[in-house]
């Protein structure tokens, strides 16, 4: 493919550390930029704009639009700008909500590669209207795109009867040694389990807190909780009842702030029952950390290790797993090494970017 413009729409921008879409956009674009491509990344307008790395340009939505209309305004601005001004050869459209604009991009004469990161409409946090919008976005993603991609094998099976040519493209992983952030003082030099996710009921933090509160032994690792952004104040209030010297709530942390916290944890815990391919799990794996995750298909496929999973929604199974991690250092070391080898061999951003490149070529 000649040096063409390719655009990313769906996240808050190259500089944002909001979540998995932003991280994937940044890492994939950095790899694609090494090829003969000009990369355009749409997002919220920042003070640092334009050329951020070789072959990568950011295009920012004016902040007054984002402040008035939020993510919906950002995505609509990006779509209209792509159709009428930047005219990329291919648009990568990430996540359920933004994918609702797939037909508009196609009507505008652009090729579209959609990427669903999870079945977002299945999350408990949405009301009826929001869930309906997400379902429409998921429909548009597979129905109207030139190339339709997902990031878990479970989602391939789910959508295969709707679109047989659905493409599986896993997330990548890499060690983040560039963070200038330090570990918070309240957990520095201490052993701790780490949970990092939004306060969404599907993440099952309440299950983890219940299991942890009943751990055996006199000196278990701390439980450190990095997350926030709850849309349910009552649910967050319920979670924070467990806060203590042993259960520490850090609040929302950025990806770069999380890196040293992840690198120094004893184990990473993910009891979530709804996942695509978890960036947090991949981060724990590439850091050589033992993991304990609910055995939902996306997690089980990613980890491929029975020692790293427990029966989903089973508080007793979770408690047994936590106790094992708490007292058996040899088990932790072996599990961490095995997961690190798997991440390094099977899940790299270079490989992920190559597959997205192939998807772009296939859409032309």
N, C-alpha and C positions, 0 to 999 in steps of 0.2 A: 504494500500500500504506500502511495506517495505521501509526502509530508502533508497530512490533513489535520484540520481542527477536530478535536473530539472533546465533548463537554460532559461534565458531571453535574447533575442536578439531584437534590434530595437532602443534603446535609446543610449545616449552618456555615460551612466554608472551610477553607484549608487550615485556618488558624484555630478553629474551634476544637475543643476537647470534650464536647457535650456527650458523645456516645459512640456506639459501634459504627454507625454510618460515616461519621466524620473521620474516624480512625481509618476505616477501610478506604475511603476516598483518598485520603492523604497518602497512604502506603501504596495503593495501586497506581496513583498518578505519578508518584516518584519513580516507580519501576517503568511505567509506560513512557515516561519522558526520556528514558534512555534509548527508546526506539525512534523511528523517523516520524514523530508525531508532535503536534502542538496541542497542549492540554489546557482546557479552560475549566476552571472550577468556580461554580456559582456559590454565593453565600451572602452573609451579612457584610455590608461595607465596613472595612476596618481602616485604621490610620495607616497601616502598612498594606499597600495594595499593589496591583499590577504584577510585574515579574518577580516571583518569589524563589524560583529555582529555574535552571535551564529548561526551556520548553514548557514551563508551567506559568499560566497567567490566571489571576483571580479577577472575577467580575462581581462587584458587590451591589446588592440591593440597597437603595438609600435607607438609612436608619429610620426615617419618619414612616416609611411604608411598613417596615418590620415592627416598629413600636405600635402602629395602629392596627395592623392585621396579623401580626405574628408570623408563624411558619407558613400559613396559607398564603399570605401576601408575598412572602419571600419566594415560594415556589412558583406562583403565578407570574411574578415579575421575571423570574429566571426563564420560564417557558416562553413568554412573549419576547424577551430579549433574544433568546436563541432563534426563534422563528423569524423575527424581523430584522435583526442586526448581526449577530455573530455567525449565524448559518453554519454550525458545525456539520461535518459529514455524518457523524454519529453522536447521539446523546445517550449516555448512561444514566438511567433513571432509577434511583435507589429508594426502596421502602414502599410500603403499601399505600400510604396517603399520597405521596407525589405521583405514583403510577396512575392516578386517576386522570392525569393529563396526557397519557400515552396517545389517545386518539387525536387530541389537538396537535401534538407534535407531528404525528403522521400526516394529518391534513395540511400541516404547514410544510410538508415535503421533506421532513427529516427522518432518517433512520433511527430506530430506538432499540436499545438493549435494556430491558428491565431486569431488576435484581431485587427479589424479595428476600429479606433477612430473617423473617419469621412470619407466622400467620398472625399478624397483629390484631386482627378482628377478634381473635379468641381470648385476648387478655381481659381479665376481670374488671380493669379500671374504667373501661369505656361505658358511656351511656348509650342509649338506643340510637341516637342520631350519629354519634361518632363511630359506633360500630358499623352502622349501615354505610357510611362514607368509606370506611376502610375496606369493607367487603366489595364495594364498587371498584376501589383502587386495585384490589387483588384480582378482580375479574378482568379489568383493563390490562393488567400486567401480562396475563397469559393470553388474553384474547387478541390484543391489538399490536403487540410488540413484534418487531422483526425477529428478535432473539429473546427468549425468555429464560432467565437463570434463577436458581435458588442456591442457598448455601448449606443445605443439609439433605442427607439421603432420605430422611423422613418426608421432607417436602417434595422430593422427586416422586416418591410413591403416591403422595397425596394428589399431585397435579398431573401425573402421568396419563390418567384416563381423560383429562381435559385437553392436554397438549403433549403428544408423544415425544416431541423433540425438545422437551425441557432439558436444560443443561445444568449439571451440578458443578458449581465452582466454590470450593471451600475457602474460608478465610485463611490468612497467613499468620505467621507469628515471627517475632524477633525480639531479642533482648534490648531493653531500653537502658543504656548506660549513660545517657546524656542528661538525665534529670539533674537540675540544680537544687531540687528540693530535698529537705532533710526529713527523717522520720519524726513524727510528733513526739515531743518529750515524754508524754504520758505513757508511751509504749516503747520508748527507746531502751535497748538492752534487756527487753523482756520477751518471753516466748508468747506467741499469740496465734490463734486461729483467725483467719480473715474471711469476712463476707463483704462483697462489693457489688452492689446492685441498687436499683431504685426500690423504694418502699412500696412495692406493688404486691398485693396478696399472692399472685402467681409465683413470686420469687420465694415464698414460704419462709420468710425470715421468722415469722411467729413460731413455726415448727422448730427451727434451729434454736431459738431462745428457750423454748420449752425443753428440748433435749439437753441443751447445755446446762440449764439450771439444775438438772438432776445427775450431773456427771459424778463419777466416783473419784476418790482420791482427795488428798488435802491441798494439793497445789497444782491444779490443772492450768493449762495455758489460758491467758486472757482470751476473750472473744472481742475482736475489733470489728466494728461495723462501719464501712465506708459507703455512704449512700444517702439518699434523700429524695427530693422532688416528688413527694407523695401528693396525690390528688385527693386523698382521703384523710382528713385531719384526725378523725376518730381512730382510724387504723394506726396512724403514726403514734397517737397518744397511747394506744394499747401496747405498741412495741416498746416505747420509752419507759414503761413501767418496770422493765427489766434492767434499766440503766443502773450501774453500780461501779465499784472499784474494779470489778472483774469483767464487766460488760461495758465497753467504751464506744460511744457513738461519735464518730469524727465529723459527721455531716457530709455534704457533697464534696468530692475531691476530683480534680481533673485527672486525665490520663497520666500526665507527667508527675503530678503529686502522688498518684497511686503507685508509680513504678518502684520507688524505694520501699514502700510499705509492703508491696507484693514480694520483693526480693528478700525481705527479712522475716516473712511470716513462717510459722512452723508448718502450716497446711492451709490450703484454700478450700472453703466449703461453699457448695452451690446446691441448695435443696430445691431450686426452682423446678416447676413442673411444665413450664412453657419456654422453650429455647429454640432458636435457630441453631447457628453454630456460635457458641459463646466465645467472644474475644477474651473475656476474663479467664476462662478455662485455658485457652491457648497461652495466655500470658503466664499463668501459673506453671503450665507444662514446660514452656521453653526456659523458665527460671529454675527448673529442676525441683519444683515443689510437689509434695504429695497432695492429692486432691480427693475430696469426698463429695460426690455429686449424685443427685437423684437419677435413677436409672431410666429416665425418659429416653426414647430412641436417639434424639440428637446428641445427648451427652454420651450415651453408651457407644454410639458409632465413633464419636470423636476420641474418646479415651481408650476404647478397646482393651479394657483391663478390669476384670471383676473386682479387684481389690480397691478400685477407685470409685465404686458406685454402691448405693444402698437403695432399697426398695422405696420408690417414691411415696411420699405422704405417710411413711411408717416411722413414727417418732422413736419407737424402740430400736429399729434398725439403725436409725441415725445416731442414737445414743451409743450403741455398740461400736459403730464406726469411729465416733469421736473419742471414746475411751481407748480404742486401739491406737489411734494417732497420738493420743496424749501420753501413753506409757511406753510405746514400742519404737525406740529411735531407729533401730535397724530396719524395721518395716518401713518407716518413713523415708529413710535414705534410699532403700531399694526401689520403692514405688516412685519416688521423685526422679531417680535416674532413668527408670524405664519410660516414664512419661516424657521426659526431656528428649530422649532418643527418638520417640515417636514424633514429637512436634518438629524436631530438626530435620527429620527425613521425609515427612509427609505433608507438612503445612508451612510453606514459605510464601512470603509476599511475591517473590519473583515468579513462582509457579502460578500463583493466583492471577497475577497481572498477565502472564502469557495466555491464560485461558480467557480472560476478558478481551485481550487483543484478538484472539481467534474468534470470539463472539462478534466483535466489531467487523472483522473481515467477512465473517459469514453473513452479516446483515446487509452487505453491499451487493 
